Amino acid sequence: MVHWTAEEKQLITSVWGKVNVEECGAEALARLLIVYPWTQRFFSNFGNLSSPTAIAGNPRVRAHGKKVLTSFGEAIKNLDNIKATYSKLSELHCDKLHVDPENFRLLGDILVIVLASHFGRDFTPACQFAWQKLVGVVAHALARQYH
Amino acid sequence: MLTCEDKKLIQAVWEKVAGCQEEVGGETLERMFVTYPQTKTYFPHFDLHHGSDQIRCHGKKVVGALGTAVKNLDNLSQALSELSNLHAYNLRVDPPCFVLQLLAQCFQVVLAAHLGKDYTPEKHAAVDKFMSAVAAVLAEKYR
C-alpha cells in the first residue's frame, strides 16, 4: 500500500479541486498523441489525427480525454486503495486494449506538464512531487494485472 | 529527427526564456531534487536547500549548455562534445538517458509554468524531441 503524507494528500486534492476535468483531460490526451505520435496506434478509429490541430479539435479525443481524467479522479478519492480502484481497468488495458504500460508513464508526465501550464507558479515543486508520485502510482496500478 | 518546424519552435521557446535563464535553470534543478530525490546523489557536495547559490549557479550553467545546443541544432554532437565526454567519463550519471529524462521533465514543467497557454502542444513536442536528442548525445560515449 502506498503511503501518502498529509501534505501530499492536501497538495493533490487542492490542485484537483481547481482542475477542469474536461479541459485538462482533453488537453493531456491530445498532447500524448501529438508529442508521442506512436500512441495514435491505440486510437486508429478516432477519425482525423493527421495534425496537432486536428488532434486537439477531435471530439473523440476530447471525450476520451475527459473519461481518462475522470477515472484519475477516482484514484484521488481513493488514495489509500488505488490498486483496487484500477484493478478492472488494468485487466482491460492488458487483455482488450493491449497497451504497453510505458504509455501510462508518458501520459502521467504529460498531465503534470499540463497542470504546470495551467497553474504556473502555484504548481510548486512540492505540488510536482506529489503529482509525479500520484501519476507513478496510477501507472503502476494500471500495469499490475498484466500477464 | 528535428524538422525545420521543430527548430523554429525550439528557438521561439528559447527566446521567451532568454531573459531569465538563471531563474529557469535554478528552478529546474530544484524541482528535480524535490521531485526525484535520487538525483541528489550526484550532488553530495552541494547545498541543496531552496534558494541555494550553488543550485542557482549550476542551473545557469545547465541552461547555458542547452542554449548552446539550441544555437547548434544542426550539429548537436559536435556542439556538446565536451559535455558528452564529461558525462561519460567523469560524471557517469546513471542510467544515461533515464536521469537526463528526469531533468528534461522538470525543465518542461518550468517552461510550461512560465509560458502557460503559450507552451502549445507543438512547442511541447519540439522541446521534448530536443531534450531527447541532447540526452542521446550526452550518452553517446558511455560505452
Contacts between the chains, C-beta under 8 A, distances in Angstrom:
chain1	res1	chain2	res2	distance
A	27	B	121	7.9
A	30	B	121	6.2
A	31	B	121	4.9
A	31	B	124	6.0
A	31	B	125	7.9
A	34	B	121	4.4
A	34	B	122	7.2
A	34	B	124	7.5
A	34	B	125	5.4
A	35	B	121	6.9
A	35	B	124	5.6
A	35	B	125	4.4
A	35	B	128	5.2
A	52	B	120	8.0
A	52	B	121	5.2
A	52	B	122	5.2
A	52	B	125	7.5
A	55	B	121	7.8
A	56	B	121	6.4
A	109	B	105	5.5
A	112	B	105	7.4
A	112	B	109	6.2
A	113	B	105	7.8
A	113	B	108	5.3
A	113	B	109	5.8
A	113	B	112	4.8
A	113	B	119	7.7
A	113	B	124	6.7
A	114	B	112	7.5
A	116	B	108	8.0
A	116	B	109	4.4
A	116	B	110	7.7
A	116	B	112	3.9
A	116	B	113	4.4
A	117	B	112	3.8
A	117	B	113	7.0
A	117	B	115	7.1
A	117	B	116	5.4
A	117	B	117	6.7
A	117	B	119	5.1
A	118	B	116	7.5
A	119	B	113	7.4
A	120	B	113	4.9
A	120	B	114	7.4
A	120	B	116	6.0
A	121	B	113	6.3
A	123	B	109	7.4
A	123	B	113	5.7
A	125	B	27	7.9
A	125	B	30	5.7
A	125	B	31	4.6
A	125	B	34	4.1
A	125	B	35	6.7
A	126	B	34	6.6
A	128	B	31	5.6
A	128	B	34	7.1
A	128	B	35	5.1
A	128	B	106	7.6
A	128	B	109	5.9
A	129	B	34	5.2
A	129	B	35	4.6
A	132	B	35	5.1
A	132	B	36	7.7
A	132	B	105	7.9
